[in-house]
């Protein structure tokens, strides 16, 4: 089975990054827009079709340590998720 790829719009700030990830993965409306909520959403993915998902995060300036930790932790804790951060 091939993975579904979700690519974010380019984001430079944490707020832009949260919005871009939420849009790319069609987060439910209750997404709280903070690091804990980001981790929770990425760990869950129950609203997406079955199978593996690759999240390609486009961040020209990189992501800050808190966001990187949330992405890494979610990837570790969700076997259906792979995260790739790219400058675009």
C-alpha positions in Angstrom: 0.0 0.0 0.0 1.4 3.4 -0.9 1.3 6.3 1.5 -0.8 9.4 0.9 1.3 12.6 0.8 0.1 15.8 2.3 2.2 18.9 1.5 1.8 22.2 3.4 1.8 25.6 2.0 5.0 27.5 2.7 5.1 28.8 6.3 7.5 31.1 8.1 5.9 31.6 11.5 4.6 29.1 14.0 1.0 30.3 13.5 1.4 30.0 9.7 2.9 26.5 10.2 0.0 25.4 12.4 -2.5 26.7 9.8 -0.6 25.1 6.9 -0.4 21.7 8.6 -4.1 21.9 9.7 -5.1 22.6 6.1 -2.9 20.0 4.5 -4.3 17.3 6.8 -7.8 18.7 7.0 -7.7 18.9 10.8 -11.1 18.8 12.5 -12.4 22.2 13.6 -11.6 21.5 17.3 -7.8 21.8 16.6 -6.5 24.1 19.3 -3.6 25.7 17.4 -0.9 24.9 20.0 1.9 22.4 20.3 -0.1 19.9 22.4 -3.0 20.1 20.0 -0.6 19.6 17.0 0.9 16.5 18.6 -2.6 15.2 19.5 -3.9 15.7 15.9 -0.8 14.1 14.3 -0.9 11.1 16.6 -4.6 10.5 15.9 -5.3 11.0 12.1 -8.5 9.0 12.5 -10.5 11.3 10.2 -8.2 10.5 7.3 -8.5 7.4 5.1 -6.8 4.2 6.4 -3.2 3.7 5.4 0.0 5.6 5.8 0.4 9.3 5.5 3.5 11.5 4.7 3.4 15.1 5.8 5.7 17.3 3.9 6.2 20.5 5.9 7.4 23.4 3.7 9.3 25.8 6.0 11.9 28.1 4.3 13.3 29.2 7.6 13.0 25.8 9.2 10.9 25.0 12.2 11.5 26.0 15.8 12.6 23.4 18.4 9.1 23.1 20.0 7.5 22.4 16.7 10.3 20.0 15.7 9.8 18.1 18.9 6.0 17.8 18.4 6.5 16.6 14.8 9.2 14.0 15.9 7.1 12.8 18.9 4.0 12.4 16.7 6.0 10.5 14.1 7.5 8.2 16.7 4.1 7.6 18.3 2.0 7.2 15.2 3.2 4.3 12.9 0.9 5.7 10.1 2.8 9.0 9.9 6.0 10.1 8.4 7.1 13.8 8.6 9.5 15.5 6.2 10.6 19.1 6.7 11.8 20.9 3.6 12.8 24.5 2.9 10.7 24.3 -0.2 
